[in-house]
Amino acid sequence: IKLEMPTINLDGEVTVLATVPEVVQSLKSCAMAWQKLISTVLEEQLEKVPQGNGPLAEIDLWREKNATLSALTEQIKLPEAQKILEILQEADSECVQDLQIVLSDLRKHHMEAQDNVKFLSTLERHLKNLTTGTGADVISNTIPSLLNALRMVWIMSRHYNKDERMFPFLERIAWAISTRVYKVVDLDTLFKEDTAAAKIKIAEAKTTLEQWKKCYFTTCIQVEESGSERYWKFDVKRLFERTDYMVSICQDLHDIFQVTEELYNVFIPELVTVTANPKHIDALRRGVKAVISPMEELIFDPFSMESADDWISVMEEFREDVLVENIKQIFVQNLKDPPLYKNHPPVAGAISWSRSLFYRIKHTIVRFQEVEELLTTEHGREVKQIYLQVAKKMKEYEDQKYRQWRERTEQMLPLLLKDTLLTVSSVTEEPVTTKKRVRFTVNFSPVLRETIIETKYMEQLGLPVPEIARYVALQEDKYLRYTSKLKPMLDRYHKLMETVNEAETKLLDNYIQELWRILKSGHKRLTWNSLGIGEFIVQCTQAIGKFELLVHQIHNISEDISSKLQFIESTNLFKFPCSKNGDKLPGAKEFFDYVKCERAKDVEHMVRKYSAIPPLLIEVEGRVANTNSGKSPKLASYYTYWENRIYQVLTQLIVKNLQVFNAAVLANVPLLQIEAVLSVPEITLQPNASEIDEMTVQCIQDCVEVTKHFIRWMHGTCIECPPQHVKTDEVVTFSFYSDVSQSPLMIEQAVLITQNVHKLLASLCKCLNQWKRYDLLWKSDKGAVLDRLAAENPACVIFDEQLQFYMKVAQEVTQQPLIKDEQFIRLQLVPLAFAVQENAKGWVMSLGKLLNELVREELFRLQDEIQVG
C-alpha cells in the first residue's frame, strides 16, 4: 500500500506555499485521497479474523496487521508528507482536520498491533510446542510455562489485559491442546498397539488435559495475588467443556485396556479350575477379543461431544460383557485366600465375599434378561453360560465352607470349653529356684474367640448355627470381661517375679508357694464353664498385691544395703599427700605414714557402714519371719547371699585400690622423694632400696589387712562372730581377711606392685654409677698419697696440676642435674654432690698444706745457706 504524492513543486517556505492557491488546491486533493485510502485499510484490517482455530493464527493476524499499518505509518512520517500536512495546516484547510482524525486512528491501531505482536511473540515458542509436540509429555511440560507467560502478558500488556482479548485467546489454546491430544492418541491405531504402551499413552493424554485445567486455576490465584486490579473471571464451563469431556473418554479408554490386560494375563490361565468343559477356554478367549472388537470398528469419533450418547452405549455394553468375565476372574484368583471385609472371620468372611461377587454378576444378567435380544445373540449365550458356571461354583464354594465350619465347631467347641483358665510353661513340681521362670498364660483359645465371631456373622448371613455355638456367642461379654482381667493380673505377677532374684526367691519361698497354690486352681481345676472364675480373679489379685507390697519393702532395704556396700567398694585406700612449698615432696617414710593415717580414718567410716547392715537384715527378718533375732533359719540363705556380696565388695575394694596404687607407681608423677648420699666407701640411697621395698610391701599388707576390720557372721546368722580364745593368751577373730588375702587377683596385683617398685629402685641405683668416677676422692689413702708426693719433692708445676684437677672436680659436680624424677619417686642428688665437692676441697686443702710445708723447709734451708756463706 502506497500513499500517492503530489506532482507540484513544494520547494520554498511553508508560509509562502500556503498562500499559493494552486498549491493548496493540489494538496487538498492529495489529502482527501490519503484519507480515503487509510480509512479503507483500517476498515479492512478491523474486519480481518484469524485464519484458523489455534492461537498461532491470532499471532499471525496481529503480525500481518502490524506490517500493513507500519507501512502506512512510515510513509506518513516521511519529510514530504509532513510538509504537506504543515502547508495545509498553515492554509487552515478544512480537509486537514478530517485527515488528522484518520491519522490518529491509524496511530492508535498501529500501536495496538505493535504492542500485541511484542507480547504475543513471547508465547510463540510454547504455542509451537503445543501445536507440533511429538508426544503428550511435551505438551504436558509446556502448559505450566505457557500459562506463566500468559500471566505476565495479562499484567504488562495494554490490550491483552481485557476479557474480550484474553478469553478468546485461552479458548484457542484449549482447542490446540485438545486437538493435539487427539492426534497423539490416534484412535485409528490405538487398539492395534501393545496394551501396556496404549495405557501409558492414554494416561499421559489424560494427565495433560487435567494439567491444563489445574494450571489455569493456579494461574488465576497467582493473578489475584500479584496485585493486579483485573482478575481472571472467565466462563470456566465454556473454556473446559471439551477438555473435561476428553478426560472422561481417556478414563474410559484406560479402563478398557486395564480390564483387557487383566483378562488376558490372569483370568484365562486360571479358567480351567472352574470350567467343566475345557473347550470353553478357547471360546472365552474369543469372547475377550469380542469384548474390545467394537472399539476397533467405531463409526463415530468418541472425542466428539456430539457422539456422547453413542459412546455411552458402547461403554455400557463393554462393562456388561466384562463384568461377568471380571467377576469370574476375581473369584477364581482368590478362591484359596479370599479378601475379607474388615473384622470379618475367615469362613463367614469368605462366604460374604462369594455372595457379594454373585450379586454383582446377577445384577448384570438381570439387565440382560430385560433386553431379550442381548441374550439371543451368540455372544449373549456365551455370557449366560459363563454366569451359570460361576454361580454354580460359588454356591458349591459357600456350601462347602459352611459345612466344614459346622462340623468343626460341633466337634471342637465342647473340648475348648473344658480348657483350664491358665496354662504354664512348665509343671508346678519344678524346683523352687526355677519358679520365677515359669509363666502363666490365659488359656482362652483363639479358635474359641474366632468361633464366637463366626457364629454372629453366620446368623447375619441367615445360616443356621449349632446350639452350643449360639450359647457361647451369647456369653461373649462375660468371656471378654474375664480375659481382660486375667491378662493384666498375670502381667503384673510376671513383672513382679522378674524383679525377684534367686536369693529373694528362696527367702520368699513360703509366700510364693501360697501364691502358687491360689494360681494353681486356675491351672488345674477351673474351666471356662466354671462358675467361680470371678471369685478366682479377685482372690489372685489380692494375693499378688500382698506379695507385691512385701517385695517392694524388701527391695527398699536391699537398696539401702547396696548403697552402703557401694560406699565401701568406692573408698580410696591410697590417699597421697599434697606436695608442700611447691616442689618439696614428702620423704618415703613420711609418704607411707600419711597413706596409713588417712586409710585408718576411712576404715572407721567403712566399718560403721558395715555395722549398719545386720540391723537392716533383721528388719527383713521381721517382715518375712516375724522375728528379730538375726538368726532366723528362714533367712539363712539370705544371710549367706549378703555375706557373699560383702566378700565380693571387699575383694573388689582391695583389687581396685591396688590397681590404682600400681598405676600411681608407674605414672611419671613424683609422689615422694629420696636422697643419694655418700656413705664411704659406697654411694647409696637414703632410705636404701631394701627399706623402700619393705615400706611398699608393708603398705600393701596394710591395705589388705583393712579387711580384718570386717568381722564375719556366725553361720546361718547376721551376727558377728565373737573373738575365739584358742589358747590362754591367744585370741582369734574371724574376719574376711583370710578369704580376701587368698584372692588370685589380689595376689597378682600385690606381686606386680612390688616388682615395679623393685625395678624402679634398681634403675635409680644404676643412675648413681656415673658418680663412681669420683670414688678416688674418698677411696684413696690421702696420707699415703701425700707422703709419697712429699718424698718425691716434685716441682711446683706438679702441685699446680693436682690443685687444678681437684678444683675442677669441685666445680664440675655443681653443674650436674641434681634432681631426677622417675615414675613416682624423685631422687635428690644434692647431698651426694655436696659430699663429692667437700672431698675435692679436702684434697685441695691437703695439697696446699703440703706445698706450704715443703716451701717453708726449702726457705729455711736457703736462709741457713745464706747465713753460713
C-alpha positions in Angstrom: 0.0 0.0 0.0 1.5 3.3 -1.1 0.4 6.9 -0.5 0.2 9.0 -3.7 2.4 12.1 -3.5 1.5 15.4 -5.4 3.5 16.3 -8.6 3.6 20.0 -7.7 6.9 21.6 -6.7 6.9 22.2 -2.9 10.3 23.9 -2.7 10.1 27.0 -0.5 8.8 28.2 2.8 5.6 26.7 4.3 4.1 30.1 4.9 4.7 31.1 1.4 3.4 28.0 -0.2 0.3 28.2 2.0 -0.7 31.4 0.2 -0.5 29.9 -3.3 -4.0 28.8 -4.3 -2.8 26.2 -6.9 -0.5 24.5 -4.3 -3.2 24.4 -1.7 -5.8 23.0 -4.1 -3.4 20.3 -5.3 -2.5 19.3 -1.7 -6.2 19.2 -0.7 -6.9 16.7 -3.4 -3.9 14.6 -2.2 -5.0 14.7 1.4 -8.5 13.6 0.5 -7.0 10.6 -1.4 -4.9 9.7 1.7 -7.9 9.9 4.0 -9.9 7.6 1.8 -7.0 5.1 1.4 -6.2 5.0 5.1 -9.8 4.7 6.1 -10.3 1.8 3.7 -7.2 0.0 5.0 -8.3 0.4 8.6 -11.8 -0.9 7.9 -10.2 -4.0 6.1 -7.8 -4.7 9.0 -10.5 -4.4 11.6 -12.7 -6.8 9.8 -10.0 -9.5 9.4 -10.2 -12.6 11.7 -7.5 -15.3 12.4 -7.2 -17.9 9.6 -7.5 -21.0 11.9 -8.8 -22.1 15.3 -5.4 -22.2 17.1 -3.6 -19.4 19.0 -0.8 -19.2 16.4 -3.4 -17.9 13.8 -4.2 -15.0 16.1 -0.5 -14.2 16.4 -0.1 -14.3 12.6 -3.1 -12.0 12.3 -1.6 -9.3 14.5 1.8 -9.7 12.8 0.1 -9.1 9.4 -1.8 -6.1 10.8 1.3 -4.7 12.3 3.2 -5.0 8.9 0.3 -3.2 7.0 -0.2 -0.4 9.5 3.6 0.1 9.9 3.9 0.7 6.1 1.3 3.5 6.2 2.7 5.0 9.4 6.3 5.1 8.0 5.0 6.9 4.8 3.2 9.5 6.9 6.4 10.1 8.8 8.3 11.0 5.5 9.5 14.7 5.3 7.5 15.3 2.2 4.3 14.0 3.8 4.9 16.1 6.9 5.5 19.2 4.8 2.2 18.7 3.0 0.4 18.5 6.4 2.1 21.6 7.6 1.1 23.6 4.4 -2.5 22.5 4.8 -2.4 23.3 8.4 -1.0 26.8 7.7 -3.6 27.3 5.0 -6.2 26.4 7.6 -7.8 23.9 5.2 -10.8 22.0 6.4 -9.8 18.7 4.9 -6.7 18.6 7.1 -8.8 18.2 10.2 -10.6 15.1 8.8 -7.2 13.7 7.8 -5.8 14.2 11.3 -8.7 12.2 12.7 -7.9 9.3 10.4 -4.2 9.6 11.1 -5.0 9.4 14.8 -6.9 6.2 14.3 -4.0 4.8 12.3 -1.5 5.6 15.1 -3.8 4.0 17.7 -4.4 0.8 15.8 -0.7 0.6 14.8 0.4 0.9 18.4 -2.1 -1.7 19.5 -0.8 -4.1 16.7 2.8 -3.4 17.6 2.2 -4.0 21.3 0.3 -7.2 20.7 2.9 -8.6 18.4 5.6 -7.8 21.0 3.8 -9.6 23.9 2.3 -12.5 21.9 5.7 -13.3 20.4 6.8 -14.3 23.9 4.2 -17.1 23.7 5.1 -18.3 20.3 7.7 -20.9 21.3 5.4 -22.5 23.8 2.5 -22.5 21.4 4.6 -24.2 18.7 5.5 -26.9 21.2 1.8 -27.2 22.0 0.8 -27.4 18.3 3.6 -29.6 16.9 4.8 -31.5 20.0 5.7 -35.2 19.3 4.1 -36.6 22.5 1.7 -35.8 25.3 4.7 -35.4 27.7 6.0 -32.5 25.6 2.6 -30.8 25.7 2.3 -31.5 29.5 5.7 -29.9 30.1 4.8 -26.9 28.0 1.5 -25.9 29.7 2.9 -24.5 33.0 5.4 -22.3 31.2 2.8 -21.2 28.7 0.3 -20.1 31.4 3.0 -18.4 33.4 3.9 -16.4 30.3 0.2 -15.6 29.7 0.0 -14.3 33.3 2.9 -11.9 32.5 1.1 -10.7 29.3 -2.1 -10.1 31.3 -0.1 -8.0 33.8 2.1 -6.0 31.4 0.1 -5.7 28.1 -2.1 -2.7 27.5 -4.5 -4.6 25.3 -4.4 -8.3 26.3 -5.4 -7.4 29.9 -9.1 -7.3 28.9 -11.5 -10.2 29.0 -12.5 -9.6 25.3 -9.0 -10.2 24.2 -7.7 -12.9 26.7 -10.7 -15.2 26.9 -10.9 -15.9 23.1 -7.1 -16.5 23.1 -7.5 -19.0 26.0 -10.3 -20.7 24.0 -7.8 -21.1 21.1 -5.2 -22.6 23.5 -7.8 -25.1 24.8 -8.7 -26.0 21.2 -5.0 -26.5 20.4 -4.4 -28.7 23.4 -7.5 -30.9 22.8 -6.6 -31.2 19.1 -3.0 -32.1 19.8 -4.0 -34.7 22.4 -6.5 -36.2 19.9 -3.7 -36.5 17.3 -1.3 -38.1 19.8 -3.8 -40.6 21.0 -4.8 -41.6 17.4 -7.8 -43.8 17.8 -7.2 -45.4 14.4 -4.0 -47.1 15.7 -4.5 -47.1 19.4 -6.2 -50.5 19.7 -3.6 -52.1 17.4 -0.7 -51.1 19.8 0.7 -53.1 22.7 -1.8 -52.9 25.7 0.8 -51.5 28.1 2.0 -48.9 25.6 -1.6 -47.9 24.9 -2.3 -47.5 28.6 0.7 -45.2 29.0 -0.3 -43.1 26.0 -3.9 -42.7 27.4 -2.6 -41.9 30.9 -0.3 -39.2 29.5 -3.1 -37.7 27.4 -5.5 -37.7 30.4 -2.7 -36.1 32.6 -2.1 -33.4 30.0 -5.8 -32.4 29.8 -6.1 -32.4 33.6 -2.9 -30.4 33.9 -4.3 -27.7 31.6 -7.2 -27.1 34.0 -5.1 -27.4 37.1 -2.5 -24.9 35.8 -5.3 -22.5 34.7 -6.7 -22.3 38.2 -3.3 -22.0 39.7 -2.6 -19.0 37.4 -5.9 -17.5 38.4 -4.8 -17.5 42.0 -1.4 -16.1 41.1 -3.0 -13.2 39.1 -5.1 -12.3 42.2 -2.0 -12.5 44.5 0.1 -10.4 42.1 -2.0 -7.3 43.0 -3.5 -6.8 39.5 -6.7 -4.8 39.5 -8.2 -7.2 37.0 -8.7 -10.9 37.8 -9.3 -13.9 35.5 -13.1 -14.4 35.8 -13.8 -16.2 32.6 -16.5 -18.7 31.7 -15.0 -21.9 33.0 -17.7 -24.2 31.7 -17.2 -22.9 28.2 -13.4 -23.0 28.5 -13.1 -26.6 29.7 -16.2 -28.2 28.4 -14.4 -30.1 25.6 -11.2 -30.9 27.5 -13.2 -32.2 30.5 -15.2 -34.4 28.2 -12.0 -35.7 26.6 -10.7 -36.5 30.1 -13.7 -38.8 30.8 -13.2 -40.5 27.4 -9.5 -41.1 28.3 -10.5 -42.6 31.6 -12.9 -45.0 29.8 -10.2 -46.0 27.3 -7.8 -46.6 30.2 -10.4 -48.8 31.9 -10.9 -50.8 28.7 -7.2 -51.5 28.4 -6.8 -52.3 32.1 -9.6 -54.8 32.0 -8.4 -56.3 28.8 -4.9 -56.7 30.3 -6.3 -58.4 33.4 -8.4 -60.8 31.4 -5.5 -61.9 29.3 -2.9 -62.0 32.0 -4.8 -63.5 34.9 -8.2 -64.8 34.1 -7.6 -67.0 31.1 -4.8 -69.2 32.6 -7.0 -69.9 35.7 -10.1 -70.7 33.9 -9.5 -74.5 33.8 -10.2 -74.7 37.5 -13.8 -73.7 37.2 -14.8 -74.7 33.7 -16.3 -78.2 33.4 -15.6 -78.2 29.7 -12.1 -77.2 28.7 -13.3 -76.3 25.2 -14.9 -73.3 26.7 -11.4 -71.8 27.3 -10.9 -71.0 23.6 -14.5 -69.7 23.3 -13.9 -67.4 26.2 -10.6 -66.2 24.8 -12.5 -65.3 21.7 -15.1 -63.7 24.0 -12.4 -61.4 25.5 -11.4 -60.4 21.9 -15.0 -59.8 21.1 -15.4 -57.5 24.1 -13.0 -55.0 22.7 -13.6 -55.5 19.0 -16.4 -52.9 18.8 -13.8 -50.3 19.9 -11.7 -51.0 16.9 -14.7 -50.6 14.5 -16.2 -47.4 15.8 -18.1 -45.4 13.1 -18.0 -42.2 15.2 -15.4 -40.1 17.0 -15.5 -40.8 20.7 -13.8 -37.5 21.5 -16.6 -35.6 19.7 -19.2 -34.3 22.2 -21.9 -34.8 19.6 -21.3 -38.5 19.8 -21.6 -38.7 23.6 -24.7 -40.9 23.6 -23.2 -43.3 21.1 -20.1 -43.7 23.3 -22.2 -44.2 26.5 -24.0 -47.1 24.7 -20.7 -48.7 23.7 -19.2 -48.4 27.2 -22.4 -49.9 28.8 -22.2 -52.9 26.5 -18.5 -53.3 27.3 -19.0 -53.1 31.0 -21.8 -55.7 30.9 -19.6 -58.0 28.9 -16.5 -57.5 31.1 -18.3 -57.7 34.4 -19.1 -61.4 34.1 -15.6 -62.2 33.0 -14.1 -60.0 35.6 -16.1 -61.4 38.5 -15.2 -64.9 37.4 -11.5 -63.9 37.3 -11.7 -62.4 40.9 -13.5 -65.5 42.2 -11.0 -68.0 40.7 -7.9 -65.9 41.6 -8.9 -65.6 45.3 -10.6 -69.0 46.0 -7.9 -70.2 48.4 -7.3 -66.9 50.1 -10.4 -64.6 49.6 -10.1 -60.9 50.6 -12.1 -60.3 53.7 -14.0 -57.3 54.9 -12.6 -55.5 57.9 -13.1 -57.5 61.2 -14.7 -60.5 59.3 -13.7 -64.0 60.4 -12.3 -66.4 57.8 -15.3 -68.6 57.0 -18.1 -66.1 57.2 -15.9 -63.5 55.5 -15.3 -65.9 52.6 -19.0 -66.6 52.2 -19.8 -62.9 52.3 -17.1 -62.3 49.7 -18.5 -65.0 47.4 -22.1 -63.7 47.8 -21.1 -60.1 47.0 -19.5 -61.3 43.8 -22.6 -63.3 43.0 -24.9 -60.3 43.5 -22.8 -58.2 41.2 -22.8 -60.7 38.4 -26.5 -61.4 39.0 -27.4 -57.8 38.5 -25.8 -57.8 35.1 -27.6 -60.9 33.9 -30.9 -59.5 35.2 -30.3 -56.4 32.9 -29.6 -58.8 30.0 -32.9 -60.5 30.6 -34.7 -57.2 30.5 -33.4 -56.8 26.9 -34.1 -60.2 25.4 -32.2 -59.6 22.1 -28.9 -59.4 24.1 -29.2 -63.0 25.3 -30.3 -64.3 22.0 -27.0 -63.5 20.2 -24.2 -65.9 20.2 -22.1 -63.7 22.5 -25.1 -63.3 24.8 -25.5 -67.0 25.1 -21.7 -67.4 26.0 -22.1 -64.8 28.7 -25.1 -66.5 30.2 -23.3 -69.9 30.1 -20.3 -68.4 32.0 -22.7 -66.8 34.5 -24.4 -70.2 35.2 -21.0 -71.9 35.7 -19.7 -69.2 38.0 -23.0 -69.1 40.0 -22.8 -72.9 40.5 -19.2 -72.8 41.6 -20.0 -70.0 44.0 -22.9 -72.0 45.6 -20.7 -75.1 45.9 -18.0 -73.0 47.5 -20.4 -71.5 50.0 -22.0 -74.8 50.9 -18.6 -76.5 51.4 -17.2 -73.6 53.6 -20.4 -73.7 55.8 -20.5 -77.5 56.1 -16.8 -77.7 57.2 -17.2 -74.9 59.7 -20.3 -76.5 61.3 -18.7 -79.9 61.6 -15.5 -78.4 63.1 -17.5 -76.2 65.5 -19.7 -79.1 66.8 -16.6 -81.2 67.4 -14.1 -78.6 68.8 -16.3 -76.3 70.9 -17.1 -78.7 73.8 -13.4 -79.5 74.1 -12.4 -75.9 74.1 -14.9 -75.0 76.9 -13.2 -77.7 79.0 -9.8 -76.0 78.8 -8.5 -74.6 82.1 -8.3 -70.9 82.6 -4.5 -70.8 82.7 -1.6 -72.7 81.2 2.0 -72.8 82.4 5.3 -73.1 80.5 6.4 -75.9 83.0 4.9 -78.1 85.7 4.5 -76.9 89.2 6.7 -79.7 90.6 9.8 -77.8 89.3 12.4 -76.8 91.9 11.7 -73.5 93.6 14.8 -71.9 92.0 13.2 -72.1 88.6 9.7 -70.9 89.6 10.5 -67.3 88.7 11.0 -68.6 85.1 7.6 -70.3 84.9 5.0 -68.2 83.1 1.2 -68.4 83.3 -0.8 -67.5 80.2 -4.6 -67.1 79.7 -5.8 -70.3 78.1 -8.6 -68.7 76.0 -8.1 -70.3 72.6 -8.1 -68.1 69.6 -10.2 -70.8 67.9 -12.9 -70.2 70.6 -12.7 -66.4 70.1 -12.9 -66.9 66.3 -15.9 -69.3 66.7 -17.9 -66.6 68.6 -17.3 -64.1 65.8 -18.1 -66.7 63.1 -21.3 -67.6 64.8 -22.5 -64.0 64.9 -21.7 -63.4 61.3 -23.2 -66.7 60.2 -26.5 -65.7 61.8 -26.3 -62.3 60.0 -25.9 -64.3 56.7 -29.1 -66.3 57.5 -27.3 -69.6 58.1 -28.3 -71.9 60.9 -25.7 -72.3 63.7 -25.3 -75.1 66.3 -27.0 -74.5 69.7 -23.7 -74.8 71.5 -22.2 -72.1 69.3 -25.1 -69.8 69.9 -24.8 -70.4 73.7 -21.0 -69.5 73.6 -21.7 -66.4 71.4 -24.2 -65.1 74.0 -21.5 -65.5 76.7 -19.0 -63.3 74.7 -19.2 -60.3 77.0 -18.5 -62.5 80.1 -15.5 -64.2 78.4 -14.1 -60.8 77.3 -14.5 -59.5 80.8 -12.7 -62.5 82.3 -9.8 -62.4 79.8 -9.4 -58.6 80.1 -8.9 -59.0 83.9 -6.8 -62.2 83.8 -4.2 -60.8 81.3 -3.2 -57.7 83.3 -3.3 -59.7 86.5 -0.8 -62.2 85.1 1.3 -59.5 83.6 1.6 -57.9 87.0 2.6 -61.2 88.5 5.3 -61.9 85.9 6.7 -58.4 86.1 6.9 -58.7 89.9 8.6 -62.1 89.6 11.2 -60.7 87.2 12.3 -58.3 89.8 13.0 -61.0 92.4 16.5 -62.5 92.3 17.4 -66.1 93.3 18.2 -65.2 96.9 14.9 -63.4 97.3 13.1 -66.3 95.7 14.4 -68.6 98.4 13.7 -66.0 101.1 10.1 -65.7 100.0 9.6 -69.4 99.2 6.6 -69.7 101.6 4.9 -66.7 100.1 5.5 -67.9 96.6 4.2 -71.3 97.4 1.0 -69.8 98.8 0.6 -67.6 95.7 1.1 -70.7 93.5 -1.5 -72.6 95.5 -4.0 -69.9 94.6 -3.0 -69.7 91.0 -2.9 -73.5 90.6 -6.7 -73.7 90.8 -6.9 -71.7 87.6 -4.4 -74.2 86.0 -5.8 -77.4 87.4 -9.5 -77.1 88.3 -11.3 -74.1 86.8 -12.5 -74.3 83.2 -14.4 -71.8 81.0 -17.6 -73.5 82.1 -16.9 -73.0 85.8 -18.9 -70.6 88.0 -16.1 -69.4 90.3 -14.0 -67.6 87.7 -14.8 -64.1 89.1 -14.0 -65.1 92.7 -10.7 -66.7 91.5 -9.7 -63.4 89.8 -10.4 -61.4 93.0 -8.5 -63.9 95.2 -5.5 -63.9 92.9 -5.4 -60.1 92.6 -5.4 -59.7 96.4 -2.7 -62.3 96.9 -0.5 -60.7 94.2 -1.0 -57.2 95.8 0.0 -58.5 99.2 3.1 -60.2 97.8 4.0 -57.1 95.7 3.9 -55.0 98.9 6.3 -57.3 100.7 8.7 -57.5 97.7 8.8 -53.7 97.5 9.7 -53.4 101.2 12.5 -56.0 100.8 13.8 -54.2 97.7 13.9 -50.9 99.6 16.0 -52.5 102.3 18.2 -54.2 99.7 18.8 -50.8 98.0 19.9 -49.4 101.4 22.3 -52.2 102.0 23.7 -51.9 98.4 24.3 -48.2 98.9 26.4 -49.0 102.0 28.4 -51.6 100.1 28.8 -49.2 97.2 30.3 -46.7 99.7 32.7 -49.3 101.0 33.7 -50.5 97.5 34.4 -47.0 96.2 36.6 -46.0 99.2 40.1 -44.8 98.3 42.7 -46.5 100.5 45.6 -44.8 98.9 45.3 -41.1 99.5 48.6 -39.3 98.8 49.9 -36.2 100.5 50.0 -33.0 98.5 53.5 -31.5 98.0 54.4 -28.7 100.4 56.1 -25.5 99.3 55.8 -26.2 95.6 58.4 -28.8 94.6 59.1 -30.0 98.2 57.8 -33.6 98.3 57.5 -35.8 101.4 60.1 -38.4 102.2 59.4 -42.1 101.8 58.6 -42.7 105.4 56.5 -39.6 105.6 54.7 -40.6 102.5 53.8 -44.1 103.6 52.9 -42.8 107.1 50.5 -40.3 105.6 48.8 -43.0 103.5 48.5 -45.2 106.5 47.0 -42.5 108.6 44.4 -41.5 106.0 43.5 -45.1 105.5 42.8 -45.5 109.2 40.3 -42.6 109.1 38.5 -44.1 106.0 38.4 -47.6 107.6 36.4 -46.2 110.5 33.7 -44.9 108.1 33.7 -48.2 106.3 33.3 -50.2 109.4 30.4 -48.0 110.6 28.6 -48.7 107.2 29.3 -52.4 107.5 28.0 -52.5 111.1 24.7 -50.9 109.9 23.9 -53.9 107.6 22.8 -56.5 110.2 20.1 -54.3 111.6 18.7 -53.9 108.1 18.7 -57.7 107.6 16.9 -58.1 111.0 14.3 -55.7 109.6 13.8 -58.1 106.7 13.6 -60.9 109.2 10.8 -59.1 111.0 8.8 -58.7 107.8 9.3 -62.2 106.5 9.6 -64.4 109.6 8.1 -62.1 112.2 11.2 -62.4 114.4 14.1 -60.1 115.1 16.8 -62.4 116.3 19.2 -62.1 113.4 19.5 -65.8 113.2 16.2 -67.0 111.7 16.6 -70.3 109.9 14.2 -69.0 107.2 16.7 -66.3 106.3 19.8 -68.5 106.5 20.3 -68.5 102.7 19.6 -64.7 102.6 22.3 -64.0 105.2 24.7 -66.1 103.1 23.7 -64.2 100.0 24.6 -60.9 101.6 27.8 -62.3 103.1 28.9 -63.4 99.7 28.1 -59.9 98.4 30.2 -58.4 101.1 33.1 -60.7 100.3 32.9 -59.7 96.6 32.8 -56.0 97.5 35.8 -56.3 99.8 37.7 -58.2 97.2 36.9 -55.6 94.6 37.8 -52.8 97.1 41.3 -54.3 97.6 42.0 -55.2 94.0 40.8 -51.8 92.6 42.9 -49.9 95.2 46.0 -52.0 94.4 45.4 -51.3 90.7 45.2 -47.6 91.5 48.4 -47.7 93.5 50.2 -49.6 90.8 49.1 -47.0 88.2 50.4 -44.3 90.5 53.8 -46.2 90.8 54.1 -46.3 87.0 52.9 -42.8 86.3 55.5 -40.2 85.7 54.2 -38.0 88.6 56.6 -37.9 91.6 54.8 -38.5 94.9 57.8 -38.9 97.3 61.5 -38.1 97.3 64.6 -40.0 98.5 68.2 -38.8 98.6 71.5 -40.1 97.2 74.2 -39.9 99.8 77.9 -40.8 100.1 78.4 -43.5 102.8 82.1 -44.1 102.4 83.2 -46.0 100.6 79.8 -46.5 98.8 77.2 -44.2 97.2 73.7 -45.3 98.4 70.1 -44.3 98.5 68.6 -42.9 101.7 66.4 -44.6 102.7 68.1 -47.5 100.9 66.3 -49.8 98.3 65.6 -52.6 100.8 64.0 -50.2 103.2 61.7 -48.7 100.4 60.8 -52.3 99.3 59.8 -53.1 102.9 57.8 -49.9 103.2 56.0 -50.7 99.9 55.3 -54.3 101.0 54.0 -53.1 104.4 51.7 -50.5 102.7 50.3 -53.3 100.5 49.9 -55.5 103.5 48.2 -52.7 105.5 45.8 -52.3 102.6 44.8 -56.0 102.5 44.6 -56.1 106.3 41.8 -53.5 106.2 39.5 -56.5 105.7 40.4 -57.6 109.2 38.1 -54.9 110.5 35.1 -56.6 108.8 34.1 -59.4 111.2 32.5 -62.5 109.7 29.0 -63.5 110.8 28.2 -66.7 112.6 26.9 -69.5 110.3 23.3 -69.1 109.4 23.0 -65.6 111.0 23.9 -62.0 110.5 25.5 -61.8 114.0 29.3 -61.0 114.2 31.5 -63.9 115.4 32.8 -63.1 118.9 36.6 -63.4 119.4 37.7 -67.0 120.0 40.3 -67.9 122.7 42.4 -70.6 121.1 45.0 -70.6 123.9 45.2 -68.9 127.2 46.9 -65.9 125.7 45.8 -66.1 122.0 42.6 -64.6 120.7 41.4 -65.3 117.1 38.9 -63.0 115.4 37.2 -64.4 112.2 37.2 -61.7 109.5 37.2 -61.6 105.7 40.9 -61.2 105.7 41.7 -64.9 105.4 39.5 -65.2 102.3 40.4 -61.9 100.6 44.1 -62.3 101.1 43.9 -65.6 99.1 42.3 -63.9 96.1 44.4 -64.6 93.0 43.5 -61.2 91.6 44.7 -59.5 94.8 47.9 -61.6 94.9 48.6 -60.8 91.3 48.3 -57.1 91.9 50.5 -57.2 95.1 53.3 -59.0 93.2 53.0 -56.6 90.3 53.5 -53.6 92.5 56.5 -55.0 94.4 58.1 -55.9 91.1 57.5 -52.5 89.6 58.9 -50.7 92.7 61.9 -53.1 92.7 62.6 -52.3 89.0 62.3 -48.6 89.7 64.8 -48.7 92.6 67.2 -50.8 90.5 67.0 -48.2 87.8 67.7 -45.4 90.3 70.7 -47.3 91.7 72.0 -47.7 88.2 71.9 -44.0 87.5 74.3 -43.5 90.6 77.0 -45.4 88.8 78.1 -42.3 86.9 79.2 -40.8 90.2 81.6 -43.6 90.9 84.2 -41.9 88.7 84.8 -39.6 91.6 85.4 -42.6 94.1 89.2 -42.0 94.3 88.4 -38.9 96.2 87.4 -40.9 99.2 88.7 -44.4 98.5 92.4 -43.3 98.2 94.6 -43.1 101.4 95.2 -39.4 101.5 98.1 -39.6 104.0 100.0 -42.2 102.0 99.5 -40.3 98.7 100.7 -37.0 100.3 103.7 -38.8 102.0 104.7 -40.3 98.6 104.4 -36.9 96.9 106.4 -35.2 99.6 109.2 -37.8 99.3 109.4 -37.2 95.6 109.7 -33.4 96.3 108.0 -32.6 93.0 108.2 -29.2 91.3 105.6 -26.6 91.9 104.1 -27.3 88.5 103.1 -30.8 89.7 101.3 -29.2 92.6 99.6 -26.8 90.3 98.3 -29.6 88.1 96.9 -31.5 91.1 95.3 -28.5 92.6 93.7 -27.6 89.2 92.3 -31.2 88.9 90.6 -31.2 92.3 89.3 -27.7 91.9 87.8 -28.7 88.6 86.1 -31.7 90.2 84.6 -29.4 92.9 83.2 -27.2 90.2 82.0 -30.0 87.9 79.7 -31.7 90.4 77.8 -28.5 90.9 76.9 -28.5 87.2 75.4 -32.0 87.3 71.5 -32.4 87.3 70.7 -32.6 91.0 67.1 -33.9 90.7 65.9 -37.0 88.8 62.2 -37.8 88.5 61.4 -41.4 87.6 57.9 -42.7 87.9 56.6 -42.0 91.4 60.0 -41.2 93.0 62.0 -38.1 93.0 65.8 -38.7 93.6 67.6 -35.8 95.3 71.3 -35.7 94.3 72.2 -32.6 96.3 73.6 -34.4 99.3 75.8 -36.6 97.1 77.1 -33.6 95.1 77.9 -31.7 98.3 79.9 -34.7 99.7 81.9 -35.1 96.5 82.6 -31.4 96.4 83.7 -31.4 100.1 86.1 -34.3 99.4 87.6 -32.5 96.4 88.1 -29.4 98.6 89.7 -31.5 101.2 92.3 -32.7 98.7 92.9 -29.1 97.7 93.5 -28.1 101.4 95.8 -31.0 102.0 97.9 -30.4 98.9 98.1 -26.7 99.8 99.3 -27.6 103.3 101.9 -30.0 102.0 103.1 -27.4 99.4 103.3 -24.8 102.2 105.4 -27.1 104.4 107.8 -28.1 101.6 108.3 -24.5 100.6 108.9 -23.4 104.2 111.5 -26.1 104.6 113.2 -25.0 101.4 113.1 -21.4 102.5 114.7 -22.2 105.9 117.4 -24.2 104.1 118.2 -21.3 101.8 118.3 -18.9 104.8 120.7 -21.2 106.6 123.0 -21.4 103.5 123.0 -17.6 103.2 124.0 -17.1 106.8 126.8 -19.7 106.5 128.2 -18.1 103.4 
